Amino acid sequence: MDQQWDVVSGVGVTALAVAAARAVETSRPGALIEDPYALAFVEAAGAPVKMPTTQAEAAALDDQGYWSEVSTYIAVRTRAFDDYFRRAAEAGVTQAVLLASGLDARAFRLPWPEGAVIHEIDQPLVLDFKLRVLREHGAIAGGVHRPVGADLREDWPAALEAAGFDRARPTAWLAEGLLPYLPPEAEERLFQDIHQLSAPGSRLAVEIIGNMSGALTDTSVGDSVRTLGVNVLDLIHTEQRPAPADHLTGLGWSARSVAATEAAAGYGRPLSPSLAARDAHYVFAHRP
Ligand SMILES: C[S@@+](CC[C@H](N)C(=O)[O-])C[C@H]1O[C@@H](n2cnc3c(N)ncnc32)[C@H](O)[C@@H]1O
């Protein structure tokens, strides 16, 4: 993997694809989420491969239904973690850290509680692009917004604390669309670091894709090159690793897992059999 990337290179392209999916969902009647900045990110990025921003564009670009599927899954995932942050705010947690935040605009679109501080960690070029576009659109964060340019395989806790993160304060952490891109040893360290930095009362939400081999078929590699301009095989780590929920319970956290299919059904947007076969689930953990 490159050491540095932006939103049109390396794994950064995946952040743009997720923004495209959120733009498509936002354009849909009865959308599960509303992301007013997703369209602006896709338009400003000038990606070499065309990405859709509306349902009609998704349908026009789709030969195998790729974008319709991706936008449904991303809508469910985004909504599930929006709801997680709402619950954390209701419980009085006002410090947040979004790991691998990409083009996530939650800091600017969710109703944050009084005194909220929202940290976002991703590569510097990804965050620079995001902030430039948000500024151009007059976006205002719902709390103190602290972008932290760092590599999550390196000493990101030092960068986070240098930016003002307070380890004495309970934190709501999010790892969404991240774990497949980390080698197992970096994932292991990530959970240890989160644990070290978490005051009692902290929470963590993690997206897990149970069946990564589903993403490694010849067809989906071909799909990814055609639709994103990158080969997912070059980005993903598939080595066996401990289940995050086990890891967290071993550290004294309580954890529950919600299948993406269950979350989707609850939101009235059932997943197709091919999406369900990816066996995604969301772990919600709490440090007593
Ligand atoms: C699929 S995107 C998800 C972005 C965001 N969480 C969302 O759901 O919209 C993956 C993100 O992980 C970031 N990423 C991957 N590996 C990283 C690393 N080692 N350090 C920092 N960021 C990383 C990429 O830059 C990209 O923004």
The ligand as an SDF file (V2000), in Angstrom:
LIG
                    3D

 27 29  0  0  0  0  0  0  0  0999 V2000
  -13.6340    2.7720    2.6840 C   0  0  0  0  0  0  0  0  0  0  0  0
  -12.9500    4.3150    3.2030 S   0  0  0  0  0  0  0  0  0  0  0  0
  -13.9830    4.6340    4.6110 C   0  0  0  0  0  0  0  0  0  0  0  0
  -14.0410    6.0760    4.9700 C   0  0  0  0  0  0  0  0  0  0  0  0
  -15.0690    6.4380    6.0420 C   0  0  0  0  0  0  0  0  0  0  0  0
  -14.8750    5.7200    7.2680 N   0  0  0  0  0  0  0  0  0  0  0  0
  -16.4650    6.2210    5.5220 C   0  0  0  0  0  0  0  0  0  0  0  0
  -17.0850    5.2170    5.8610 O   0  0  0  0  0  0  0  0  0  0  0  0
  -16.8950    7.0540    4.7460 O   0  0  0  0  0  0  0  0  0  0  0  0
  -11.4040    3.8190    3.8980 C   0  0  0  0  0  0  0  0  0  0  0  0
  -10.6110    4.9630    4.4950 C   0  0  0  0  0  0  0  0  0  0  0  0
   -9.5500    4.3880    5.2510 O   0  0  0  0  0  0  0  0  0  0  0  0
   -8.4480    5.2560    5.1560 C   0  0  0  0  0  0  0  0  0  0  0  0
   -7.2760    4.4650    5.5350 N   0  0  0  0  0  0  0  0  0  0  0  0
   -6.9700    3.2090    5.1350 C   0  0  0  0  0  0  0  0  0  0  0  0
   -5.8110    2.8180    5.6840 N   0  0  0  0  0  0  0  0  0  0  0  0
   -5.3820    3.8460    6.4610 C   0  0  0  0  0  0  0  0  0  0  0  0
   -4.2370    4.0520    7.2690 C   0  0  0  0  0  0  0  0  0  0  0  0
   -3.2970    3.1220    7.3810 N   0  0  0  0  0  0  0  0  0  0  0  0
   -4.1050    5.2320    7.9050 N   0  0  0  0  0  0  0  0  0  0  0  0
   -5.0530    6.2060    7.7840 C   0  0  0  0  0  0  0  0  0  0  0  0
   -6.1610    6.0590    7.0330 N   0  0  0  0  0  0  0  0  0  0  0  0
   -6.3230    4.8960    6.3780 C   0  0  0  0  0  0  0  0  0  0  0  0
   -8.4540    5.6860    3.7120 C   0  0  0  0  0  0  0  0  0  0  0  0
   -7.6960    6.8550    3.4850 O   0  0  0  0  0  0  0  0  0  0  0  0
   -9.9530    5.8950    3.4960 C   0  0  0  0  0  0  0  0  0  0  0  0
  -10.3300    7.2060    3.7590 O   0  0  0  0  0  0  0  0  0  0  0  0
  1  2  1  0
  2  3  1  0
  2 10  1  0
  3  4  1  0
  4  5  1  0
  5  6  1  0
  5  7  1  0
  7  8  2  0
  7  9  1  0
 10 11  1  0
 11 12  1  0
 11 26  1  0
 12 13  1  0
 13 14  1  0
 13 24  1  0
 14 15  1  0
 14 23  1  0
 15 16  2  0
 16 17  1  0
 17 18  1  0
 17 23  2  0
 18 19  1  0
 18 20  2  0
 20 21  1  0
 21 22  2  0
 22 23  1  0
 24 25  1  0
 24 26  1  0
 26 27  1  0
M  CHG  2   2   1   9  -1
M  END
$$$$
